[in-house]
Amino acid sequence: MARQVELLEGSIPGTLTRLAAPIMGSQLIQMAYNLVDMLWIGWIGAGAVAAVGAAGMYVWLANGLVVLARMGGQVLVAQNLGAGDRPLAGRCAAEAIRLGSTLAVLTTLVTVGLNGPLIRLLGLNEADVIAQGRTYLVIVGLGMVFTFLNPLLTALITATGNSRTPFAAMCAGLGINFILDPALIFGWGPLPAWGVGGAAAATVLAQAVVFVFLLAYARNDESLFRYVHLRQKPDRQLLGRLCRISAPATVQNALFPLIAMVISRLVASWGDDAVAVQKVGSQVESISWMVADGFAMALNSFIGQNYGAGNTLRARQGYRVAMRLMTLWGLLCTGLLIGLARPIFSLFIHESAVQTMGQSYLVILGFSELFMCWEILVAGAFAGFGSTLIPSLVSTVLTAARIPLALALSSTALGLNGVWWSISLSSIGKGILLVIAFAWFQRRIPDRAPRAGT
């Protein structure tokens, strides 16, 4: 079976589904990485969960910085492949890889060298929790090269219409992570019990396996990577075009975890158990937005290739099909989080009082799942057309609004639940506004994408 899905012709629902299914599977596997960690770490205690949650904020920030190389690279590669210019697509990919590698090195230096101040910045209360958070951050910081290059390579491969290879790589990584997590956290045979550090090491080793898998594919790929020559002189014009596409989304994705850190400091005033609730709850909730993000990545490639080929009508039809599918998914996630909140949360943390707090988190966030799916999918559609400013502005402004909203609502009788409502309400607003904005944007789309080198 051919790895690439033909994006320029054929049934749109079938094409999108074949491309999106492995991507969504990969996203679910990424979520499984995190949930496997939480399942095992939860047995250590809520303090360990809080430590991982604090350190994970900086991993989240790193994932936001990846967007600077990933989004522009995927958009330009897809559009130039659609236009039939593989050498130019390869040059775009090379610029994205060079940029991603540079960002990975810089992020490693910061997270490892400043691990103490970074963890204390989040307002954790207990000395042992702070120490565990520092350990986790140092280890995952040493693996930042995989945090950056794995999603970047995945995006570039997906832009060619191949989503099966990244899915297979993620499956291999999950298998390694599933075995190593309990072995390194609790100690098996000659292996000592390493606790939180073991969870971090298992994740980094699993990511390394994914990277080797993707690199092996790239070395033999004829559709794109054959034209990627990293030793060639960097092309500043291409890099500038790539960064102009990515910059608004990068600012958005970098600010999002920074805003979340402010919210986390507010949550920490209710104690480390509240931090643990936020960490576990956000991982459970990620089942909705990770699938939506996977479908958005597929839609990005679909629209990019068809727009690059001058088939704007097919690109628009792809968006409509994707919106119908994501609406069904969002409604399903809403039902699950609201209807099964406590049984789901009790899988991860076993203290009854913390379970009650977690139940409230999932129910409140459950009301926003449909709108969150809309927000993510519409942002992917904008990106496919090479436009990221509008969704970035909407998302950044309303995400930042969570801070004053959380302060206002948490000072009422809602207490901690007021913080959760600030997150849910802002997600609802973003989803509605972006659907309206894209309807306006579609009327102004030109017939063909501009070339990357112009």
C-alpha positions in Angstrom: 0.0 0.0 0.0 1.4 3.4 -0.9 2.4 5.6 2.0 1.2 8.9 0.3 -2.4 9.8 0.1 -3.3 11.6 -3.1 -4.7 14.9 -1.9 -5.4 16.6 -5.2 -8.1 14.3 -6.5 -10.6 11.7 -5.3 -13.4 11.7 -2.7 -12.8 14.5 -0.2 -14.2 12.6 2.9 -12.3 9.5 2.0 -9.1 11.5 1.3 -9.3 13.5 4.5 -10.1 10.4 6.6 -7.2 8.4 5.2 -4.8 11.2 5.9 -6.3 12.2 9.2 -6.8 8.8 10.8 -3.1 8.0 11.3 -2.4 11.6 12.5 -5.2 11.4 15.0 -3.9 8.0 16.1 -0.5 9.6 16.5 -2.0 12.3 18.7 -3.8 9.8 20.8 -0.6 7.9 21.2 1.1 11.2 22.3 -1.7 11.6 24.8 -1.2 8.0 25.9 2.5 8.8 26.6 1.3 11.4 29.1 -1.5 9.3 30.5 0.8 6.3 31.1 3.1 8.6 33.0 0.2 10.0 35.0 -1.1 6.5 35.8 2.2 5.4 37.3 3.2 8.7 38.9 -0.3 8.8 40.5 0.8 5.8 42.6 3.7 7.9 44.0 1.3 10.6 45.2 -0.3 13.9 44.4 3.0 15.7 45.1 4.7 13.8 42.3 1.9 14.6 39.9 2.2 18.3 40.9 6.0 18.2 40.3 5.6 16.7 36.8 2.8 19.2 36.1 5.0 22.1 36.9 7.9 20.9 34.9 5.5 20.0 32.1 4.7 23.6 31.7 8.1 24.3 30.2 7.8 21.3 27.9 4.5 22.8 26.8 6.3 26.1 26.2 8.9 24.3 24.1 6.1 22.7 22.0 4.9 26.2 21.3 8.3 27.3 20.0 8.4 24.3 17.7 5.5 25.9 15.8 8.0 28.5 14.4 9.7 25.9 12.3 6.8 23.3 12.0 3.9 25.4 10.8 5.7 27.4 8.1 7.6 24.4 7.0 4.5 22.3 6.6 2.5 25.0 4.8 5.3 25.9 2.3 6.2 22.2 1.6 2.5 21.3 1.0 1.9 24.3 -1.3 5.0 23.8 -3.4 4.4 20.0 -3.7 0.9 20.9 -4.9 2.4 23.3 -7.4 4.7 20.5 -8.6 8.0 22.1 -7.5 9.7 19.4 -5.4 13.2 21.0 -5.3 11.7 24.2 -3.8 9.7 22.1 -1.3 13.0 20.5 -0.3 14.6 23.8 0.3 11.7 24.9 2.4 12.0 21.7 4.5 15.7 22.3 4.9 15.2 25.8 6.3 12.6 24.4 8.7 14.9 21.7 10.0 17.8 24.1 10.5 15.6 26.5 12.4 14.1 23.7 14.6 17.5 22.4 15.4 18.7 25.8 16.5 15.7 26.3 18.7 16.2 22.9 20.3 19.8 23.7 21.4 18.8 27.0 22.8 15.8 25.5 24.8 18.0 22.8 26.2 20.5 25.3 27.5 17.8 27.3 29.2 15.8 24.4 30.8 18.8 22.6 32.1 20.8 25.6 33.2 17.9 27.4 34.9 15.9 24.5 36.2 15.8 25.7 39.8 14.5 29.2 39.1 12.1 27.9 36.5 10.4 25.4 38.9 10.3 27.9 41.8 8.6 30.4 39.5 5.5 28.3 39.5 4.8 28.7 43.2 5.0 25.1 44.4 4.9 24.9 48.2 6.8 21.8 49.4 10.5 21.3 49.1 10.3 17.6 48.0 7.8 18.6 45.2 10.2 21.3 44.0 13.1 18.9 44.0 11.1 16.3 42.0 10.1 19.0 39.5 13.7 20.1 39.0 14.8 16.5 38.4 12.0 16.0 35.8 12.8 19.3 34.0 16.6 18.6 33.7 16.0 15.1 32.2 13.4 16.2 29.7 15.5 19.3 28.9 18.3 17.0 27.8 15.9 15.4 25.3 14.7 18.7 23.8 16.2 17.8 20.4 13.5 15.1 20.1 10.8 17.5 21.4 11.5 19.8 18.5 12.5 17.5 15.7 9.9 14.8 16.1 6.9 17.0 15.5 8.8 18.9 12.8 9.6 15.8 10.8 6.1 14.5 11.3 4.7 17.7 9.9 7.0 17.6 6.9 6.2 14.0 6.1 2.5 14.7 6.5 2.7 17.5 4.0 3.6 14.9 1.4 0.4 13.1 2.1 2.0 10.4 4.3 0.6 10.1 7.8 1.2 6.4 8.2 4.9 6.5 8.9 4.7 9.0 11.8 1.9 6.9 13.2 4.1 3.7 13.1 6.9 5.7 14.7 4.7 6.8 17.5 3.4 3.3 18.1 7.0 2.1 18.5 7.7 4.9 21.0 4.6 4.2 23.0 5.6 0.5 23.3 9.0 1.5 24.7 7.5 4.0 27.0 4.9 1.5 28.3 7.7 -0.9 29.3 10.2 1.6 30.6 7.8 3.7 32.8 7.1 1.2 35.6 10.6 -0.2 35.3 12.3 3.1 35.8 9.8 4.7 38.2 9.5 1.7 40.7 12.6 -0.3 39.8 12.7 -3.7 38.2 15.4 -6.3 38.9 18.8 -4.5 39.0 17.2 -1.1 38.1 16.8 1.2 41.1 13.5 3.0 41.8 14.0 6.5 40.2 10.5 7.9 40.8 9.7 11.1 38.8 13.1 11.0 37.2 12.4 7.5 35.8 9.2 8.8 34.2 11.2 11.6 32.5 13.9 9.2 31.3 11.3 6.8 29.9 9.7 9.6 27.9 13.0 10.8 26.5 14.1 7.3 25.5 10.7 6.7 23.8 11.1 10.0 21.9 14.5 8.9 20.8 13.1 5.7 19.3 10.5 7.8 17.4 13.3 10.1 16.1 15.4 7.2 14.8 12.3 5.7 13.0 11.5 9.1 11.3 15.1 9.7 10.4 15.4 6.2 8.8 12.3 7.0 6.7 13.6 10.4 5.6 16.9 8.9 4.4 15.1 6.7 1.9 12.2 9.1 1.0 12.0 10.1 -2.7 9.0 12.4 -2.5 10.6 15.2 -0.4 13.7 14.4 1.6 15.6 13.5 -1.5 15.6 17.2 -2.2 16.5 18.3 1.3 20.2 19.3 1.4 21.2 20.7 4.9 24.7 21.5 3.8 23.6 24.0 1.3 23.9 27.7 2.1 20.8 28.9 4.1 18.2 30.8 2.1 17.3 33.9 4.0 14.4 34.7 1.7 12.8 31.3 2.3 13.5 31.5 6.0 11.8 34.9 6.2 8.8 33.6 4.3 8.6 30.6 6.6 8.9 32.7 9.7 6.2 35.2 8.5 3.7 32.4 8.2 4.7 30.8 11.5 5.3 33.9 13.7 1.7 34.7 14.7 1.0 31.1 15.6 4.3 30.9 17.4 3.6 33.9 19.6 0.2 32.4 20.3 1.6 29.0 21.2 4.4 30.5 23.3 2.1 32.9 25.2 -0.4 30.1 25.9 1.8 28.2 28.4 3.0 31.5 29.9 -0.6 32.4 30.6 -1.2 28.9 31.9 1.8 29.4 34.3 0.1 32.5 35.7 -3.1 30.5 36.1 -1.1 27.7 37.7 0.3 30.1 40.3 -3.2 31.1 41.1 -4.3 27.4 41.3 -1.3 26.7 43.6 -2.8 29.0 46.2 -5.3 26.2 46.8 -2.4 23.8 47.5 -0.4 21.3 45.6 -3.4 19.0 45.3 -5.1 21.6 43.2 -2.0 21.7 40.9 -2.3 17.9 40.6 -5.9 18.2 39.6 -5.1 20.7 36.9 -2.3 18.5 35.6 -4.3 15.3 35.4 -7.5 17.0 34.3 -5.7 18.7 31.4 -4.2 15.4 30.3 -7.6 13.7 30.3 -9.2 16.6 28.5 -6.4 16.5 25.9 -8.2 13.5 24.2 -10.4 16.1 22.5 -7.9 18.7 21.5 -5.2 16.3 20.4 -7.6 14.6 18.0 -8.7 18.0 16.7 -5.1 19.0 16.3 -4.4 15.9 14.3 -7.3 16.5 12.0 -6.2 20.2 11.7 -2.8 19.0 10.6 -4.4 16.8 8.0 -6.6 19.7 6.8 -3.6 22.0 6.7 -1.8 19.6 4.2 -5.0 19.0 2.2 -5.7 22.7 1.8 -2.1 23.6 1.3 -1.6 21.2 -1.6 -4.9 22.0 -3.3 -4.4 25.7 -2.9 -0.9 25.4 -4.3 -2.4 23.6 -7.3 -4.9 26.3 -7.8 -7.9 24.2 -6.7 -9.4 26.6 -4.2 -12.9 25.1 -4.5 -11.7 21.6 -3.4 -9.8 23.2 -0.5 -13.0 24.9 0.7 -14.9 21.7 0.4 -12.3 19.9 2.5 -12.9 22.5 5.3 -16.6 21.9 5.3 -16.2 18.1 5.5 -13.7 18.4 8.3 -16.0 20.8 10.3 -18.8 18.3 10.2 -16.6 15.5 11.5 -15.0 17.6 14.2 -18.5 18.8 15.4 -19.5 15.2 16.0 -16.2 14.5 17.9 -16.5 17.6 20.1 -20.1 16.6 21.1 -18.9 13.1 22.0 -16.1 14.4 24.2 -18.5 16.8 25.9 -20.7 13.9 26.8 -17.9 11.8 28.1 -16.3 14.4 30.3 -19.6 15.6 31.8 -21.2 12.1 32.2 -18.1 10.1 33.4 -16.0 12.7 35.1 -15.4 11.0 38.5 -14.8 7.5 37.2 -12.3 8.8 34.6 -10.4 11.0 37.1 -10.3 8.2 39.8 -8.1 6.2 37.4 -5.2 8.6 38.0 -5.4 9.9 41.6 -6.7 7.8 44.4 -7.3 10.3 47.2 -11.1 10.9 47.5 -10.8 14.7 48.2 -8.7 15.2 45.1 -11.1 13.1 43.0 -13.9 15.5 44.0 -11.9 18.4 42.8 -11.0 16.6 39.6 -14.6 15.8 38.9 -15.5 19.5 39.0 -12.6 20.3 36.6 -13.7 17.8 34.0 -17.4 18.7 34.2 -16.7 22.4 33.8 -14.2 22.0 31.0 -16.5 19.5 29.3 -18.9 22.3 28.3 -16.2 23.8 26.0 -15.0 20.7 24.2 -17.0 21.3 21.0 -15.8 24.9 20.7 -12.2 24.0 21.4 -12.4 21.5 18.5 -13.7 24.2 16.3 -10.9 26.6 17.3 -8.2 24.2 16.5 -9.6 23.0 13.2 -10.3 26.5 11.9 -6.7 27.5 12.8 -5.5 24.6 10.7 -7.7 25.7 7.8 -6.3 29.3 8.0 -2.7 27.9 8.0 -3.3 25.8 4.9 -4.1 29.0 3.1 -0.9 30.5 4.5 -2.7 32.9 6.9 -2.1 32.6 10.6 -2.6 36.1 11.9 -6.4 36.1 12.5 -6.6 32.9 14.5 -3.5 33.8 16.5 -5.0 37.2 17.4 -8.3 35.8 18.5 -6.8 32.9 20.5 -4.1 35.1 22.1 -6.5 37.8 23.2 -9.2 35.5 24.6 -6.6 33.2 26.2 -5.0 36.2 28.0 -8.5 37.2 29.2 -8.4 34.0 31.3 -6.2 35.8 33.9 -8.5 38.7 34.9 -11.5 36.4 34.5 -10.0 33.7 36.7 -9.1 36.4 39.4 -12.7 37.7 39.3 -14.5 34.4 39.3 -12.3 32.7 41.9 -12.9 35.6 44.3 -16.6 34.7 44.4 -18.3 31.7 46.0 -17.0 29.6 43.0 -13.5 29.6 44.5 -11.2 27.2 42.6 -14.0 26.3 40.2 -14.0 29.9 39.1 -10.5 29.3 37.6 -11.8 26.3 35.6 -14.8 28.4 34.4 -12.4 31.1 33.1 -10.7 28.5 30.9 -14.0 27.0 29.7 -15.7 30.3 28.8 -12.7 31.6 26.9 -12.5 28.4 24.8 -16.2 28.8 24.0 -15.6 32.3 22.8 -12.6 31.4 20.7 -14.4 28.7 18.9 -17.4 30.8 18.0 -15.4 33.9 16.9 -13.0 31.8 14.7 -15.8 30.1 12.8 -17.3 33.5 12.0 -13.8 34.9 11.1 -13.1 32.0 8.6 -16.5 32.5 7.0 -15.5 36.1 6.3 -11.9 35.1 5.2 -13.1 32.5 2.6 -14.7 35.3 0.5 -11.2 36.9 0.1 -9.1 33.9 -0.8 -7.2 34.3 -4.1 -7.3 31.5 -6.7 -3.7 30.3 -6.2 -1.0 30.4 -3.4 2.0 32.7 -3.8 5.3 30.9 -4.5 7.6 30.4 -1.5 10.5 32.1 -3.2 8.7 35.3 -4.1 
